[in-house]
Amino acid sequence: MTAGCDDPHHCTTCSDEAVPLRVLEARAGEIALCEGDVEVMTELVGPVADGDRLLVHAGVALRRLDP
């Protein structure tokens, strides 16, 4: 087993870590502007709203985080 496989914030494919980010502005086209001026694709998690917290890896929201 690869180190970190059981860590939900760790990508076993590229060894990078996902980071939690808060949505500042939900935009059209399944895009959200998040903290740090990061644009994130949200198609995997569905519609988002301002203030939502997402787990993001490589510019893609992987899942929602509890408030």
C-alpha positions in Angstrom: 0.0 0.0 0.0 1.3 3.4 -0.9 2.0 5.8 2.0 -0.9 8.1 2.6 -3.5 6.0 0.9 -5.7 6.1 4.0 -5.4 9.9 4.2 -8.5 11.6 2.6 -6.4 14.7 1.9 -3.7 12.9 -0.1 -3.8 12.0 -3.8 -2.3 8.5 -4.3 -1.9 9.2 -8.0 0.4 12.2 -7.9 1.3 12.4 -4.2 -0.1 16.0 -3.9 -2.4 16.9 -1.1 -5.9 18.3 -1.5 -6.7 21.5 0.4 -9.9 22.8 1.9 -11.1 26.1 0.4 -14.1 28.3 1.0 -16.2 29.4 -2.0 -16.2 33.2 -2.4 -18.3 33.3 -5.5 -20.3 30.6 -7.3 -20.0 31.3 -11.1 -21.7 30.0 -14.1 -20.4 27.0 -15.9 -19.6 24.9 -12.8 -16.8 27.2 -11.7 -16.3 28.7 -8.3 -13.9 31.4 -7.1 -12.4 30.3 -3.9 -10.0 31.8 -1.3 -6.7 32.9 -2.7 -8.2 33.8 -6.0 -8.3 30.1 -7.0 -10.8 29.1 -9.7 -12.2 25.7 -9.0 -14.2 23.3 -11.3 -17.2 22.1 -9.3 -18.9 19.5 -11.6 -18.0 16.6 -9.4 -19.7 18.1 -6.3 -22.7 19.7 -8.0 -24.0 23.2 -7.5 -22.2 25.3 -4.8 -23.1 28.4 -2.9 -21.0 31.3 -1.5 -19.5 30.1 1.8 -19.4 26.4 1.0 -16.2 24.6 2.0 -14.7 22.2 -0.6 -11.8 19.8 -0.7 -9.8 20.9 -3.8 -7.1 19.1 -5.7 -5.5 20.4 -9.0 -8.3 23.0 -9.4 -11.1 20.4 -9.0 -13.5 20.2 -6.1 -13.5 16.6 -5.0 -16.0 16.8 -2.2 -17.9 19.1 0.1 -16.7 19.5 3.7 -18.9 19.8 6.7 -19.6 23.4 7.7 
